[in-house]
């Protein structure tokens, strides 16, 4: 009698037959494929942008290249803030260039305490669109005083869904 039993293997190195070795091999392959799929999925989730991690840009960039931003959601960080009425304010990153500012309408549903000019940065996430006072009032249930906002009519504005303190970073230039 043979003291050694050699298991048969096919041309690809896989065990042949219905034995325990084949069962273990099959289970190991399934576990490997499962773990590999989980690794791929977790890597994709880690690299996919979320709303809170959206790359920010400066208000100056949005104003300078407004056609590129119309209809898109942006996150703007700014440190030059001027109140305009009870529901809006302008933001800019450049103290000496107020013409490079954009109106932000607070449609977040939360009151915002504006910081002193230049003291704290704000991080604003919203959609850039041209201001149509009646449309904005209807869509967001706001009461914008026409006389206060008339000078911004048909101009690009950010309809803010989120406003919070922020930190200007190297990527927000």
N, C-alpha and C positions, 0 to 999 in steps of 0.2 A: 504494500500500500504506500501511496504517496504521503509523505509527511508534509508536503507543501502543496497548497492549493493556489493556483494562479487564476485570478479573475480574468474573464475575457473582456476585452476592450475593443470598441469599434475603431474605425480609421481616424476619428476625430478625438479620440482620447476619452470618450464617454463610456461608462460601464454599460454592458449589455445584459439583458435579461431582466427578470422581475424580482431580483433579490433585494436585500436590504441596502446594498451599496447604491443601487439605482434610486431607491426611495430617498436616501440621504442626499444623493447628488441632486435630485430634482428639488428637494426642499431647500438645499443650499442655493441653488440657482434662483429660485423664487425669492428667497430672502435677499440675495444680492441685487436682483432687479428692483425689488421694492425699495431698498435702501438707496440705490442709485437714483431712482425716480424722486424720492423725498429730498435728496441732496440737490437735484436740479431745480425742483420747485422752490425750495427754501432760498436758493441762490437768486432765483428770479424775483421773489418777493422782496428780498433785501435790496435788490438793485432797482426796483420799480419805484418811481416817484409817488409820493402821497401828497395830499393837499397841504399838509403842514410842512412838508419838506420841499415845497415848490421853490425853485430857484427865484430869487428876487432880483429886481432891476430897479434902477433909480427913476424917480419921477421925471427927471430931465430926459432920460432915454425914451420914455413913453411919449413925452411931448414932442421930442425931436423926430421920432419915427412913428408917429401916431397911426399912420395908415397900416403899418405892420401889426398893430395891436387891436384895431377895431374889431369887436365881436369876440375877442379872446379874453380868457381869464388871466389876470396878471397878479403878481405879488410885488408890491412896491414898498421900499423902505425909504423913509424921508425924515429929515430933521428940521426942516423949515415949514412950519404949519401956521396958517392964518385962518381964523374962524370966518365963515361966511354964512350967516343965518344960523338957525337952530339945528338944522339937519345936515350941514355940509361945512367943508373947509377945503382950502387949497393946500397942496403939498409941493415941496421942491427940495432939492438937495443943495442948491446953490444960493447962498444968502444974497449975493449981489445981482442975481438974475431972476427977479420975481416973474418976468415974462415967461420963464421956463417952468411954470407951475401948472398943475392940473387940478381941477375941481374934483373932490371926492364927496359923493353923497352917501350918507350913512343909511344903508338899507338892512343893517344887521339885526335890527329890532332891539338893540342894546344901546343905552346912552353911552357916549364917549366923553371922558374928561380929557380935554386937549392939554398937552403939556405946554410949558412956556416955550416960546420960539427958540429953537436951537438947543434946548436943554435935554430933551429925550427924543429918541427916534420912535416912529410909529411904523408898524408893519401892517399893510393894508392889502387884503386879497379881495378882488372883485373883477367885474367885467367892464372893459372899456367900450363905450358907445357914445354916440352923439346925443346930447341932451335934448330931449323933447319933454318939456315940463308936464304936459297933460298925460303923456304915456307913462312917465316915471311915477307920477302920482297914482295913477290907476294900478299899475303893475305891482308897486311896492307899498300901497296904502299910505302914502305920505302926503303931507300938505305943505308944498313948497310955495312960498310967497313969490308970486311972479315978479314983483318989482326987485326983489333981492337977487333972483337967479336969471333975470332977463338977459343980462350981459353974457351969460354962458350958453344961451339958447343956441342949439345946433353946433355947439363946440364939443370936442371930446371930453368926457368925464369918466370917472371910475365909479361904478355902482358897487359899493363895498358890502360884502357879505360877512367879512371878518376884519376887525380892527383891534390891534393889541400892541403893546410895547414891543420894540424890536431892537436889533443890533445891526448897525451897518457893517457890512463885511467887505472883504476884497472883491467878492463876486457880485456885489450890487453896485457896480460902477456903470 
